[in-house]
Amino acid sequence: MRPKSLNTNKQFLHRALAATLPDRKPKLKKPPGSP
């Protein structure tokens, strides 16, 4: 595993977690209604 891949995986995980969590931030990057 390359360090870059690991970093990307971490970012992807963080993004997935943020997407799974309820929208608490007033300004989210993903528009409402997106899967």
C-alpha positions as CSV (number, residue, x, y, z in Angstrom):
1,M,0.0,0.0,0.0
2,R,1.4,3.4,-0.9
3,P,1.2,6.3,1.5
4,K,-0.7,8.3,-1.1
5,S,-3.3,5.6,-1.5
6,L,-3.7,5.4,2.3
7,N,-4.1,9.2,2.5
8,T,-6.8,9.0,-0.3
9,N,-8.5,6.2,1.6
10,K,-8.6,8.3,4.7
11,Q,-10.1,11.2,2.9
12,F,-12.6,8.9,1.2
13,L,-13.5,7.5,4.6
14,H,-13.9,10.9,6.1
15,R,-16.1,12.0,3.2
16,A,-18.2,8.9,3.5
17,L,-18.6,9.4,7.2
18,A,-19.6,13.0,6.7
19,A,-22.1,12.0,4.0
20,T,-23.5,9.3,6.3
21,L,-23.8,11.7,9.2
22,P,-26.8,14.0,9.4
23,D,-26.4,17.4,7.7
24,R,-25.6,19.6,10.7
25,K,-23.5,22.2,8.8
26,P,-25.5,25.1,7.3
27,K,-23.4,25.1,4.1
28,L,-22.8,21.7,2.7
29,K,-20.9,21.0,-0.5
30,K,-23.3,18.3,-1.7
31,P,-26.6,19.8,-2.8
32,P,-29.8,18.7,-1.1
33,G,-31.5,15.7,-2.8
34,S,-28.2,14.1,-3.7
35,P,-27.9,10.3,-2.9
